[in-house]
Each structure stands twice: as C-alpha cells, then as structure tokens.
C-alpha cells in the first residue's frame, strides 16, 4: 500500500487494524482461522509458563511438554489423551468435533431465542383474550383513552386493554407507562402493525372483545384510514355476526356517514373537530367550564351512570331530583330508548325508565328522600337580570377547526354581537369579497341574527405584532394554535408566546380578559399563563375522555351529544344568587330544589376560594345533599339547563337531531347488552 505523495503515511496501528478488518471480512473460514491462531498464541505460552513455574512439574523435557499439551488441551476442550502422535491427533479431532457440535447447538438455540424475542418485540404474536377492549390506531387521544379505561375498571374484575397501531411496540409501551400506575401496566397489551390489514387485525381477537375503539391519527388522510380500519374490522368479524360495539372517531363531518355505514348497526361515530369546536364556543361565555367538563368526563371522580328508577314509578322527575342523597339526577332514559335530558319537573317516571344520574359509582345511587333538607327561607325570590347585551369577541390564529369554531360562535352569539378573526398571513383563511365588508348570518324574518364576522390579517408570529393589538373593546378572546405539521414542530410554543403577549396587554390595560385557549399537548397545560377566569382546552385530552366514557356505557352517547351541542340542555355555570340568597348558609339540597323550580338540574358548584378543602380549582361536583355552606356572591352553581336563546322544547323532547354522534344503537335501550 503505497503512500500518496505529499501526504504522510498512515500510522502503523491504523494500517494493522485496516488489514485485520479486511481479513475478517473475507469469509467465515478466515475468521475461524484467526480465532484459532489467537487462541493458540495465548493458551500455549501461558500453559508453558504455568508448567515451568510449577514446583511439582516433571523434570524431563518430554514430560514437561506433555504437561503443556494437557493444560492447553483442557483449556481448549480438545481432550487430554497422550502417547503416540496418532492418539494426540485423534483426541484433538474428537475435541474439535465436540466443540463444533456444542457451539452449533448453542448458536441454533441462541438464534431461535433471538428470532422469537425479535418477533415479540415487533408485536406480531396472537392475543388470546376474552372480554378485552381493543383500541385500533395511535393518536394524541390514545394515552388518555387507555389510562381512563384502566381507571374505570373494577379492581376485582380487571380487563385487558389491547392496543394495535402501526407504530413501534416498545415506543407505545413507553408512552403508556408514563400515564399508567405500575400495577395496571400488566393489563396493557401492545401489538404493532397496520390495523387496516385483516391478517394483522385478527391477531388482537376482535371477535371476543367487549368493545372496539378506532382512533384517527394525526395524518392528513386520517379519516380515510379510519374507514379502511372499519372495513377491515368488518372483514374479520364477518357479515351478519353479532360483533362487539364499535366506537370510531373521525375529524371531518363529511366522513361521518361512510364511517357510520362501515361501523355497522352496533357502531357509534364521534366527530372530534365538531366536539372541540362546540367546547371552545361554550367556554367563551362560561368561564371555568373547561374545569367542570374535565372533572365530569374523567373517571377519577363522579361520572354519569344509569340508575334504577323503580322507586319513582308513578311519580315525577322533580321528586327524583331530591330522591338521592349522594347522586344528582339530570334526565331520564325512557322505555322506548329516548333520552330526556333536564326534562320538566312534572315529567312522569314511567315503568321501565331509568334515571341518568351523576354519581361516584353504581353504589352511590341509593334512594332516600331529601326533601326535609330543603330550606325554603334561603331560596332566592328575585329573578336574575336578563343577560342579552351584544358582545364583541376576538379569535387569534387559524387551524382546521377554526371554521367550526367561528360558526359555533356566530350561531350562539346574541343579536348585534361582533366577531373579529385575525389570522397570520401565511395561514390560508377565508377572506371577505370586499375589504372591510362584514359577514352577517342569514335571517328568516329579515332581521340580523347572531354575530357579524369580520376577517383581517396580521403577522401573529411576531410578538411585536401581538403587542400592538387593541384589546380594549373585546369581552373575550379565543386563541387557536396551528395544526401539527402546518407550523412549528411544536404548535403549542406559538400558543404559549401568544398567551404571554396577552398577559402583558392585560397588565397594560389594567383588567383581566376572558381567554379560551386550545392546546394540543396536555403537558403544556400547567405552562399556559392564563388568569383565573380563562379556560384551556386540550382537544385530544377532552375527546379522549369522552370516548372512554362512551366506551364504558354507549347508551350515554345521546347525553353527551346534547350536552356538547348548541341546542338543548348544556352544562352551565350560573351565579349562586340565581337560586339562593347570597350570604345565607344552607344545604345543597336547597340549591337543587331552587334550580328545579327554575327549570335546571343542579349538579355542583364552583367557589372563589380555591384553597377550600375538597375542591379542585374551586369545582365541586355532586356534593352530598346535606352539605351546608355559606353561598357568597362570587360562587357559581353548575347546572344542566337550557342556555338563554335556545328553545326549551329542543332540550326536553329527546336527543338532538344535529348530534355529532347520533349513531348509537337503540335496540337495547335498557343497556342489558352494554359492555
């Protein structure tokens, strides 16, 4: 190897290593030859030293060489026979054959175990479970859904949760382990592969599952992939079979009808973007609502259940409101499968009906007359002043859910309201045909309804542009971050910067603004610099909680549909003075009775003192009817009621026809076959 002129030769060590590497790369025989030479070069000299330094070693040279041979042969497992050269050769041959056989056996066993471990690590082995929950696909809702399903299981009757996604198995297990307690990780089974492949889908045994969930990914073609997974599930289960209930989620409303058809008669389809837009629009006029909904949807506290209504047959729903000391009734499930949420107090409870209650668990729905706890003297007598003044709202940012949010805000706004939308110039957003021309929603009687929507552009990615905004005329703000993939790698970074700029503007103006912020990662919620009257919506978290609730009882889907819709009964926060006299000390049963008389169902309260014991950010859901407290002017009562401007007939005639997941099967209205 000639050195290049003008360049110093390579060091001897590097050249020796290069020659050695080339020799090893030639063939397996070359590698074995080098191993033999290295072994002999080490074993024979060391054996010689051991023999010559042994005080008990033989005196003659021949005997010492024989001792060196025996030591070397025993070390290399070549046999220790001595004598004629033929005996030495045959002994070495037998040792080499034995060594080759044992090495081959060890290699075969090691390779087989390595292949099996690699197969298990790829997540391609069959799952033999019964009554398990199958989750297909990976998204930002996956960790929430799995952790809530585990939390909802009874300790004495745990079920396995099997997750199948086209993602590395170890990566999924690490992500889930960060959200699950150590004792629950053994019931989580992850398998890797495309769920749209029937052969791969069959590995998780969907035909023996209690429920199957299909999650949309974060890819642009996520809804089309959900349809492929549903069709694959149909191919595995077969046509006309009584398979498990299926809950699927799509992002775009245009895919709901095909997904409903592919899911089959026992399928429920949820539109995640529509639900998120509704939640954002509802939180704009109801500060603190996101905390209430988060507490209402997770399984850490109280949640909705179906309770037996036999004790109230022949009576009215108003009586049932004060018939449970540890749960709050909010509606009825009629014998024919209709859901009546917040019905009139005089609605009869027919035989075969079931009560929709907010309770800690099924054991918390015991029946007991609580009318003796009501203090009529503490009930408020004056009607609250009407709140029908027009508002002015500001939306900052744009993403795929923004048109739905703007539509919800426009449709639910009071007449004369104004909605300004400011988007970054790099984000495609709708523009007016003529600059400065407002967009007014149509009206059926010739008078403007809803809010006037106006669009304009600004460099929102620059903090100085944000600090130049005039927020004085606005009653509330909505901050929408960019979609993942459309902007920075972490879209919440832009949202957090925007919130910091808004806090600085609040300090300059000397007043707090009601801000509703949408984040994509729940870990960034504690980082959001918002005031006490603002809300943070983590879209993936809330929709994941909602899917877990429907999975546990799919017959409650109409309840959540109406609660999160713009029509009918919603979760509201009303001033405590609407129901009881401020400054009075009375029971929660008094609040329930006063809310019933005003057409609402009280389910909790929110107090200003967030350090009060037993509260979470001031929110307390489903307190005991006998709990007494002093109700201050700043307290709010959490009720299920009809927002101002909505017709009560819509809320009390059953499920809304505009639901985002109106696809729940009603063949089993009493839930006898529910998971």
N, C-alpha and C positions, 0 to 999 in steps of 0.2 A: 504494500500500500504506500505509494509514493506521496510525499508531502507536496502540497501546492506551493509553487514559487511565491515568495512574498508573504507567506503565512506560516507561523511557527507550527511544528508538528504537534499532534495531539499528545497529551501525557500518556505515559506507558500504562497507567491504571485504566484510563478510558479505552485505550486500544485493546487491552486484555479483556475488559468487560464486553467490548463490542464483538471480539472473536468468540468469546464464550457464548454470548447470546445467539450469534449466527449458528454456532454448532448445535445448540439445543433446539433451534427452530427447524433443523433439517428433518428429523424423524424421531419416532419413539425409541427405536433401537439406539440411536446416538445418545439419547437421554439416559437410557438404561446403562450404556457403557460408561458414561461419565459418573453415574451413581456408583457403579462397581469400583471404578478406579478411585473415587473419593473415599469410599468405604475402606478399601484395601490400604490406601495411603494413610489412613488414620488408625485403623484397627491393628494392622501388623506391627507398626512401630511401637504403638502403646503396649501391645501384648509382649513384645520383646523386652521392653523396659520393665514391665511387671515381672517377667520370669527372671531376668538378670539381677533384679534388685531383691528377689525373694531369698531370704536366708536358707529356706528349705529346698531350694531349687537343686536339680541334679547337677553332678559335677561335670559329666561329659557333655561335649558339644552336641552330639546326636540326641541325647536325652533332653537337652535344653530346647533344641529345635522342635522336638516332638511336643514339648510343653507349650511352646509358642503356637504351634499348629492347633493344639486342643483349645487353648484360650481364644484364638481367633475364630475357630470353627464354632465354639459355643456362642461366641458373641454374634456371629453372622448366621447362626442356626443352620450350619452346614454339616452337622454330625461331628462326632469326636473319635471315630474309628482310626486306629493307627496300624502300621505294618507296611505291607508292600505298597508300592505306588498305585497299583490297581485298586486296592482297598480304599486308599485315600480318594481316588477319583470317583469310585462308586459311592462312597459316603458323601462326597461333595455334590454328586449328581442327585442323590436322594434328597439332600437338604435343599438344593435349588428347586426341585420339583415340589417339595412340601411348601417351601416359601412361596412359589408361584401359585400353588393351589389356594393356600390361605389368603394370599394377597388378592387373588381374583375373587374369592368368596367375599372378603371384606369390601372390595370395590363394588361388587354386584349389590350387596346389602346397602352400602352407603349411597350408591346411585339410586336405588329404588326408594330409599327413605327420602333422599333429596328431591326426587321427582314428585313423591307424594306430598311432601311439605310445600313444594312449589305449587302443586295443584290446589292444595288447601289455601295457600296464601293468595292465589288468584281468585278464590271464592267460586269455584265451579263444582262443588260437591252438592249432592241432593239433600234437601231438607225434609225430614220425616217428622212433621209436627201436625197436631190436630187442634183446632180452635185458636190458631195463632192469627196475628194481624200482619198482613202483607203490605208493605209500603214500596211502591214502584217509582223510581226516579229520585233524583237528588236536586234540591233547590235550597234557598235560604229558609224555607219552612221545614226542612227535614229534621233538623235537630230539635226544633220546637215540638213538632208533631210526635216524634219518638219519645222525648222526655215527658210530654204530657200524657201520652198513652201509658207509660210506665207509672206515672204518678197516680193515674186514675184506677189502676188495678188494685184489687183487694189483696192484702198481704198474704192471706191464706189460700188465694187462688190466682197466682200469677200466670200470665200468658206470655208466650214468646212473641217478640216483635221481629219480623224478618224484613230486612231492607235489601232490595235489589236495585242496583244502579250501575250504569256504565262508567264506573269510577274505581280507583284502586281500593281494594278491600281494607288494607292497613290504614289508608288515609281516612276512610269513612269511620273506622273504629276509633281512631284518634280524635276525630271531630266529635263523635258522640260521647266518648269517655269524658270529655271536658264539660259536658252538660248533665251527666248522669252520676248518681251515687255509686259507690263501689259495689254495694250489694245487688244492684239492679243490672250491672253490665253483663252478667252471665245469661240473662234472658234476651239479649240483643244478638241477633244472628245477621251477619252481613254477607251478601253474595254479590259478585262482580260480573257484569255482562249487560248487554242491551236487553231491556225488558220487552222491546218490540219483536224479539226473536222468540217464537213459540217454544223452541227447544230449550232455550235458556230460561224462559219464564216458567216452564214446567218444573225446573229444579226447586222452586220455592213452594211447591204443592199448593197452588191457589184453590184447588177444588176442596181441600179440607180446611181452609181458612175461615175465620169468623167474619172478617171484613177485609176488603182490598182498597187501598188508597193509591191514587195516581197523582203524582206531583208534577207540575210543569217546571222545566229547567229555566235557567236564565238566558238561554239562547234565543235568537230572533224567531226561529221556527219551533218554539217550544209547544205551541198549541197543536201544530201538525203532528209532532211527536207523541203528544197525549192521545190523539186519535189512533195512531199506529199501535200504541200500547193497549188501548181498549180493544182494538180489533184482534190483537194477538191474544189478549185475555179471553175473548170470545172463542177463538180457535182452540185454545187449551181446554176451556170448560165445556165446549160443545154447545150446539144449538138445542134449545128447549130444556136444558137442565136447570135445576133449582140451585144455582150457584150462590156464592156469598154476596151480601150487599157490597156495592161498589160506590166509592166516593171519589170523584175526579175533579180536578181544578183546571180551569183554562183562564187565560188572561184577557182574551178578546171575546166580546159578546157574539161575534159572527161565528165562532166555533162552538157555541153552546148547544145549538140544535143538533149538529152532527155528533157531538160528544154524547149528548143525551141518547141518541139512537144507538150509538156504539156501546154505551154502558148497559143497555138493556132495561127491562122493567124494574129491576131492583137497584137501579143506579140513581145517584144524585150528583148534579153538576154545579159547581161553585165558580162564579166569576170573580177572580181575585181583584182585578183592577176596579171593577164596579164596587165591590165591597169597600176597598180602600178609599175610593173617591167619596162614597157615602159617609164613611167615618170622618174624613177630613172636613167635609161640609158640615156635618153635625157638630164637630168640636169647635167650629168657628164661633158659633153663638152660645156655646155651653162650656165655659172654661172648667177644666178639671174632668171632663167627660172621658178622656183617654185613660185616666187612672181608674175610673169606675169600670170601664169596659175591660181593661186588663185584669182587674180583680174579678170581674164577673165571668170571664172566659177561662181563666186558668183553673187547675184542679187543686191548687194549694188551699183554697178556702171553700166558699159556698158556690154552688152552681145550680143550674136548672135541673129539676127531676120531674117525673110523672108520679103523682101520689094518688092513692085510692080515695075516691070521693063517696064511698058508701055511706059514711056518717052524715052526709049533707044531701042525700037523695030526698027530693020533695022540698028542699029549702032553696035559698037563693045564694048567688055568688057573694053578695055582700056579707052574708053570715059566715061564709067560708073564709073571708079575709081576716076575721077575728077568731077563727077556729083552730089555729095552730100557734102554740107559744114559741116555737123555735124555728119557724119557717114562714115565708111570705108568699101568699098566693098571688099569681099575676094573670091567670087565664084558665081556660077550660079546653080539654080535648073531647069533643062530642063523640057519641057512639058511632056516627057516620064518618068520623075522621076529620071533621072541620076543626080548625084551630081558632079559638076566640081569645084574643089577647086583650086584656083590660076591658072586658065586657061591662055593660051597665050592672049596677049593684043588684037590680031586680031580676037579672037573668036566672032562670031556674036551673038547678043542677039535676039533670035527667039521669035515670038509672043507666049504667054503662058508661057514664062520663068519667073522666079522670082530671084531676087538678094539675095545673102547671105551677110548680112552686119553686122558690129559691131556698135551698136547704144545704146543710153541710153534707148530708148523705141521706139515703133512704130511711135510716133510723131516726132522723131528725124531723120527720113529718108526722109525729104523734098528734092526735086530736085532743084539744082541750079548749073549752070556752074561755075567751079572754075579754069578754065584754065588761067584766067587773073592773078591769084595769083602766078603762077609759074615763078620763076626767073632762066632762063637758065644759066646765068652767074655764079650762085652759085653751079651748078651741078658739081660733081666730074668727071674728064675726064680719070683718070688713073684707070686701073683695079687693084683690090686688089691682093696682092701676094697670090699664092696658099698655102693653109694650109694642106699639105699632109704628114707631118712628122709623123712617128710612135710614139705612146705614151706608157707609162707604168702606169698601174693602179693597185690599191690595194683594195681588198674587205676584210673587217674585220667583222666576225660574220657569222651566218647562220640561216636561217629560211625557212619556206615552200616556200617563193617567191624567195629564193636565186638562184635555178636553172634557173628560168626565167630571173632573172637579169643578171646572168652570160651569158646566151645565147644571150640576147639583146646586152650586151657589146661586146661579141665576134663577133657577126654578123655585128655590126656597126663600129667596130674599123678599123683603117687604116691598110693596109698590113704591117707586121713587128712589130705590137704592141704586148705587153706582158701584161697579166692579171694575177696577183698573188692573190690567195684566201687563207686567213688564217682563220681557224676555231678553236673553242675550242675543245679539245679532247673529251669532254663529249657530243658534238653535232654530230649526225650522218651526215656526209657529204661524197660526193663521193671522192674516192681516186684513184690515178693512179695505173695501174697494176704494174709498176716498179717505185721505188722511184726515183724522180728526172726526170722522163720522162715527157716531156710536152705534152699537148693535142693540136693538131693543127687541125682546121676545115678542112673538105674536100674541094677540089677544082675541078672545072670542066675542067680546062685546064692544070693541072699538077703543077701549081704554088700555093704556100701557100696564103690563103686569110684570112682576119680577124685577130684576135689576138690569140696568143699562151696562153693557160690557164694552170696554174700550181697551185697545191694544197699543202698545208702543215698545220700542227697543231701547236698550241701554247696555253699556259694557259692564254687565253684572260680575264678570270675572275679575274686575279691578276693584279693590277695596275703596279707592277714592271715588269711584262712581256710586258705590253704595252709600258712602258718607254724604254724598251730595243730594240724596233724596229728601224730600219734604214729607214727613210722616204725620204732620200736624192734623190734617183733615181726616185721617183714617181711624176707623173704630176697631179694625182688626187686620191682621196680616196672615198670609199663607206662604210658606217657603217650601218650594218643590225643588229637590235636587235633581241633577241629571241622571239619566238611566246608566247603569253599569255598561261600559263599552262605548258610550257616546261622549264621554268627557274624560276626566281624570281617572286613574286606576282605582282610586277610592273616592266615589262621588260624595261621600259624607264630608270629606275635607272641605269642599266648596260650601256645603251647608253650614258647617261649623264657623267658617270665616264670615259667612253672611250673618249668622246669629250674633257674632261678636260685634259686627258693624251696627246691627240693630240695637244692641245693648248700649253702645256708645251714643247712638242717636237718642235713645231713651233718657240717658243722663243729661244730654244737652237740652232736651225738651222738658225735663222735669216731670215726666209722667211715664207710667208703665203701659206698654201696648200688649194687647192680646195676640199672641203669635201661635199659630199652629204649624208645626214643622214635621216634615216627612223625612225619616232616615231609613237607610237600607240595612244597617247593622245594629243589632240591639246592644252590642258592647259600647257603642258610641252614645247611648242614651245618657249615662252619667256625665258625659263631657259636654252636653248641649247647654250653653249658657242662656237659660231661659228663666223668666220670673215665675212667681207662684201662680199667676193667672194664665199661664201658657200651657200648651199641650204638645207632646211629642208623639208622633205616630210612627211606629216601626212596622211597615206594611207586612213584611214577611212574618214577623212575630205574631201580630194580631190575626192574620189569616190562618197561620198555623194553629193557633189556639182554637179558632173557630172550627177548623177541620177536625181537630181532636174531639171537640165537644159533639159534633155531629156523628163522628165515628162511634162514640160511646152510646148515643141514642139518636138514630137517624130520624125519629119521629119528632124531634125538636127542631128540625131544619126550618119548618114554617115559622117557628117562634123567632129564630134569629133573622129570618128573611124580613119579617115585619119590623123587628127592632132596628135593623140597619137600613131600611128603605126610607124614602122620602114621604111615604104615605103611612097612614095608620098610626099605631102606638109606637113610641120610641122611648129610649132611656133619656130622662130629662133631669136637670138639676134646678129646682125651684127654691126661692128663698123660704126659710123656715117660717117666716111671718105669714106666708100664704096659708098655713094650716094651723099654727098655734101662736099664742101671744108671746112675743119676744120678752125675754126676762123671766118667763114662767118656768117652774120646774114641774115636769110631767113625764109620763111614760111614753114609750114608743108606740104603744097601743093607741094612745090618744092621737098621735100623728097618723096612724093607719086609718082610724075612723074618720078623721077630718079629711084626709086625702080621698077616701071612699066617697064622702059626701060631695066632693068637688070633681069626681069622675076620674080619679087617679088611683094607682096601686103603689103605695109606699114600700120600698124595699131596703132603705138605708139612709144614711146621711153623710155629709161632709162638713167637718167643723174647721174653724180657722186655726185652732190650737193644734198644730201637727204633732206636738210632743205629748198629746193626751194619750194615756195608756190604752192599748187595744186598738189603735188606729194605724192605718197605713197611708201616709201622706194626707191625713185628715179624713180618709174614706173609711166608713164602717158599713158593711153590707150585712143585712139580715141580723140585726141585733135582737135580743130577746124582747118579747112584747112587754115584759115587766121592767125593762131597763129604764131608770129615771135619770134625767139630766136637765140642766138649765139650758134652754134654747136661746141663743144670742141672735142679734140682728144679722151677723155675718154668716151664720150657719145655713147650709143648704140641705134640702131633703131630696134624696134620689128616688124618683118615681118612674113607673111605666105609665105614660099618659100620652095624650094627643097634643102635638105642638100647635101653637097658635097658627091659624090659617089652613090647617088640614081638617078635612071633614071627618067628624066622628063616625059617620056611617062606614067609612073605609076601614077604620080600626076595629069596628065591632061587628063586622059582617063576615069575618073569617080571614083567611090568608089573602095577601095582596096578589093581584094578577101580574104585577110587574116585577116579581121576585127574581133575584139573581140565581136562586137555586130552588125553583118551584117544581123540581123534578122528583121529589120524594115520593116513593111508592105508598099508596094509601090502602093497599089491600089488607093490611094488618093494623088497623087504627089503634088497637089497644096495646100494641107492642109485644104481642106474645112471641113473635119470631125475631125480635130485635136482638142484636148481638149483646 
